Amino acid sequence: MDENRKKKLLLKYKYRKPEMGIIYFKCISTGDIFIGISKDTKADINSSSFKLGCNLHSNHKLQKMWNDNGMDDFEIGVLEVLPYDEKDKDKDDYTKELESLYERKLRSLPNARRIK
């Protein structure tokens, strides 16, 4: 790969706006749902799935359900996406908005637990 192309790809990656929001892991047989804040939904879903598959997840209840029921008994996805505010194109920190969205989701889903 030539040096110019490599630099362009690195800049593109550095300034990308990954999808942010609330991710979830739902055990179909029990109805339990585990939700978490994510600044990069795809990366965080992959990371949690990998940890669960390796029996290394920090949430012991979620890990036990995963071990007992298997991956096929889980629905995994994005519960809600946090839209970027186009007026604040340079804004990097959406932590407060994500936390607010997260707390609303926890209150609205009585069987929801925190992933972490």
N, C-alpha and C positions, 0 to 999 in steps of 0.2 A: 504494500500500500504506500502510495507516495505521501510525502510529509504534509503537503497542503490539505489533502483529503483527510488525513488523520487529524489535523488541527481543527478542521471544520466539524468533523464528527464529535470530537471532544467538546467543542464549544456548544454544539447543538445539545449534547447530553447534559452539559452543565446548566444550561438555561431552560431545560425542558420544564414543563409544569405537570408533574405527575398527578394522577387522580387522587384526591384526598377524600376522606369520609369515614364511615363506620363500617367495619367488616364484621362478619359473623360466622360462627360455626354452630349449626343446629343439629342436635341429635334427633333424628326422625322418630326413633322408637320411644324416646322418653319425652320429647317436646322441649327439652332444655336447650336454651340458646345462650351462647357466649358471645359477647360483643366487645369490640375494642376500637380505639382511636387509631387512625392510620393516615400518615402523611404521604404514603405511597401504597395504595391498596393492593396492587398486584404483587409488589415485593413483600408486603407483610403477610398476605395470604400464603404465598410460597414459603416464606420463612416459618410461619406457624405450622403449616402442613408438613414441612420437612422435619421440624422438631418433634411433632407428634409421631411421625413415622419412625423416628429414631428413639422414641421413648425418652425424650429430653425436654419436654415442654414444662414450663414453670407452673402452669395451672394443673395441680394434681387431680382435681375432679374431672376436668376436661380430658386429661391424659388417660385417666382410668376408663372413662366412657369410650374413648377412642380404642383403647386396648381391648375392652370387653366387647364392643359392638362392631369394630372395624370401620375402615374409611367409607365403605359403601353405605353405612347407616348415617352418614353426615351430609347435610346440605351446607355448602360453603359459598359465600359470596359477599357482595357489598350491599349493606342495608340502605344506606343513603350516601349520596355524593355531595360534598361541599362545593358549591360553585365558586369559581374564582371571581373576584370583583374586578371587572375590567378597568375601573377607575383607578385602582391601586395596582398597576402592572408591576411596580417594583417591590410590592409588599412580599416579604418572604415568610413571615411568621403568622400562621393562621391558628395558633394554639388555642387562643381564647374561643374562637368560633367553633373549633372542633370539640373542645370541652363542653361548651354549651349544647351543641348538637348531641353529644354523647349522653349528657345528663338527661336531656329530654327523652332520648330513646330508652334509657334505663327506667325512667318513670312510666313510659307508655307500654313497656313490655314486662308484665309481672313475673314471668319466668326467666328473665334475662339476668345473666351474671357477667362479671367482668372477665375478659380473657386473661389479663395479667393481674 
